[in-house]
């Protein structure tokens, strides 16, 4: 059992972030004893690590809450994972299209012989 400050250091989060997760219902806040500080057990640290890893994979807090509620229902987790994968693939495709356009635009600058105008600026007008 540890205080929120020690827990925060252990899981590399701020106290404010842990409090936010409590308010959002991602983790439960332990009861506060009459005299003293709330004490957090290892299960809370485990949940916070889970949240951090899921967020690092791009899951939103709402999706993280869904994952936590699904626990071991692999079919539901797979479905959520496939939805997230589709979103990521669409973002990658959008970024690749944007990359192509920006490359073409910057190449037009490189080959521009008329210094009185910029092809990129002209295309944005």
N, C-alpha and C positions, 0 to 999 in steps of 0.2 A: 504494500500500500504506500502511495506517495502523494504528496501535495500536487496541485496543478502546476506549480512552477517546476518541480522536478520532472513531472510528466512531460511538460513542454520541452524541456531540454532533452529528455530521453528520445522523443519522437521528432525532434528538430522542428517544432512549431512554436508559434507565439501563444501566450496565454489567451490573447484576444481571439485567435483562430479557434482554439479549443472551446472557448465560451460561445463563439458563433456557431460551431457545430452542435453544441448543446441546444442553443436556441432554435436551430433548424431541425432538431430532432434526430440528428445522425447518431449521436451518442447520448447516453443518459447521464444526467448530473447526479452524483451521489448526494445522499442526504447530508446536511450539515449538522454535526453534533452541536449540542448547546454551547459548549466551550471548546473551540478549536476550529480546525480547518477541514474542509471536505477532503476525503482521501480516495484516491483513484486506484483501482486494482489493475492487474496485468491485462485483463480482458479489454479494458478501455484503450490501453496502449496498442493492443492488437488491432482494435477497430480503427484507431487513428492511422496506423500503418497501412491498413487496407484502403482507407480513404485516400491517403497520399499516393499509393501505387495506382489506384484507379484514376485519380485526377491526372497523374503523369501520363496515363494512356489516353487522355483526352476526354474522359467521361465527365459530364457535368455533375454538380452536387445532386441534382434530381435523379440522374441516372445512377449515381453512386448509392443513393438511398434505395432505389429499386433493386440494385444488385445485392445490397445487404439484406433486403427483405426476401429475395429469392433464395438466398442461402445456397442450397445444393440442388436446386431445380435446374439441371443442366440444359434442358430444352429451352426454358425461358431465358437463361443466361446466354445461350447460343443465339437466340433470336435478337436480344438486345445487342450482342456483339456484332452480329451481321448488319444491323441497322447502323451502328456506329461505323463499321467498316465502309458501308456504302456512302455515308456522309464524308468520310475521309477521302475516299476515292474520287468523289465529286469535287472536293476542294482541291485535290491534286490536279485534276483535269483543268479546273478553272485557273489554277496558278500556272500550269503549263501553257495554256492559251495566252494568259497575260504575259508570260515570259517571252513568248514568240512575238507578240505585238511590240513589247518594249525593245526587244532586240532589233526588230525591223525599224522602229522609230529612231533608235540611237545610230543604227547603220546609215540611215538617211542623213543624219547630221554629219557623219564622217565623210560622206560623199558629196555634201552640199558645197557647191562652189560660190554660191551667192550669200555673202556674209550679211546682207541687209535683212535677211529673214532666217528664221529657224524652222525647219520642217516640223519639229515636234510642236512648237508653239502654234504654228499654222494649223496643224491637224486638230488642235484642241479648241480652236476658235469656232 
